[in-house]
Every structure is written in C-alpha cells, then in structure tokens.
C-alpha cells in the first residue's frame, strides 16, 4: 500500500471528511486505497480511496473551494504550484489508533507501507 505524507492540519481535515480534494503540484496515476500520514509522525492515521486526479484551473479551483479548503487565490496557488492538480478522495477510514511504519529518509510525498 502507498502512503501519502501530508501536513498534520490537512491530514486531519481529510480524515474528518472535511477536505475531499488535495491540491498538489503534479498529477498522480494512482487509483487505489492509500494511507494518510501526518508528516513527521511515521504513523498512518487512516485510509482514503484516491479515485480521480485532474488539472486545476481557476474556474474549478473556485468552484471546489469547500472541497480543498485552501484560503488563497488561484494566482497565489500558481506561485506555489505552477501546474496544480486536484487529487480526489472518498471512502475515508480514520483509525482509532495510528499504525506505526518506517520509511527511508528523504521521502516527502509517497512512501510504501
């Protein structure tokens, strides 16, 4: 299984089903159940099904503001991610107790768990 490393604030919103679109600077071809990892924790806090990835333009960025939870403008987003993509999640399963794992140093987005 793949695990996605996410800053704790965003991971918690995803695990509480309040954030269903993760904004990233690249696309992914993964369509599977993935683990949600809070960066720095080396623990999996739950799983989601990553079912879709799409190029974010200004129109859908604004339309999906509630889904991605970002409080910045599209222009500000482009300064962070020149080619933004939305990764769509469903079927959230938050664990009662996080599961520890270990990964190689330097992993910043995906890890094998």
C-alpha positions, 0 to 999 in steps of 0.5 A: 500500500502507498502512503501519502505524507501530508501536513498534520492540519490537512491530514486531519481535515481529510480524515474528518471528511472535511477536505475531499480534494488535495491540491498538489503540484503534479498529477498522480496515476494512482487509483487505489486505497492509500494511507494518510500520514501526518508528516513527521509522525511515521504513523498512518492515521487512516485510509482514503480511496484516491479515485480521480486526479485532474488539472486545476484551473481557476474556474474549478479551483473556485468552484471546489473551494469547500472541497480543498479548503485552501484560503488563497487565490488561484494566482497565489496557488500558481506561485506555489504550484505552477501546474496544480492538480486536484487529487480526489478522495472518498471512502475515508477510514480514520483509525482509532489508533495510528499504525506505526511504519518506517520509511527511508529518509528523504521521502516527502510525498509517497512512501510504501507501507 
